[in-house]
Amino acid sequence: MSRIALVTLVVDDYDEAIRFYVDALGFRLAEDEARGDGARWVVVVPPGTDEGGTGLLLARAKGDAQSARVGDQTGGRVGFFLHTDDFARDHARMLAAGVTFLEEPRHEPYGSVAVFQDLYGNRWDLLQPAA
């Protein structure tokens, strides 16, 4: 069996990224380990993610090429999809936490969805799949 364990998200600062993902999105800080020279191994996982679920590796940008990608890792497209079992609850909680939604919620055949951006501008879908 194969699975995607982690997806790297390039960030400007570990601590501000942790605050956003944990405080605003409700993720859990799964790992935060110093690696020397100021580098850290930082993993956050969405609420309800079990031990085998996919997490985000928050990697601080090194150099100009990586810094230029912060906030635009998918060329302006939605690149991340956060599933929920209660769209209204999570949408309201995220709004209250200051998360920027780029549109009003939509109800599509595949589910309830709204695009939001993370603290750097990467686009995400908050999605409650249709039953």
C-alpha positions, 0 to 999 in steps of 0.5 A: 500500500502506498499513500501520501504522508506529507505535502510541503508548504513553503512558509516565511516563518515557522511560528507565524505559520503554526499560529495560523494553521493551529489557531485559525484553521484548527489544525493540530501541531503533530511535530516541531523538532529543531534540526540545527542552523535554525531549521525545524521539522514542523508538521501540522494535521487537520482536525480529525486526522488519524495517525495515517492521514496526510499532514503539511510539512511547514518548511521555511523558505531558503534563498530567493527562489523559495521565497518567491514561491511563498504564497503562490505555490500553485500558480494562483490555483486552488492547491489544497482541499480541506474536507469537513463534515460540517461546512457551516460550523467550520466556515463560521469558526474560520471567519471568526478567526480572521480567515479570508474567504475569497467568495461566498459559500456555494452549493454544488452537486459535489458539495458545499464549498468556498475558496479561502486563502492561507496567511500567505495567499495560497488558495484552499477549498473548504469543502463538505462533500455531498453525501 
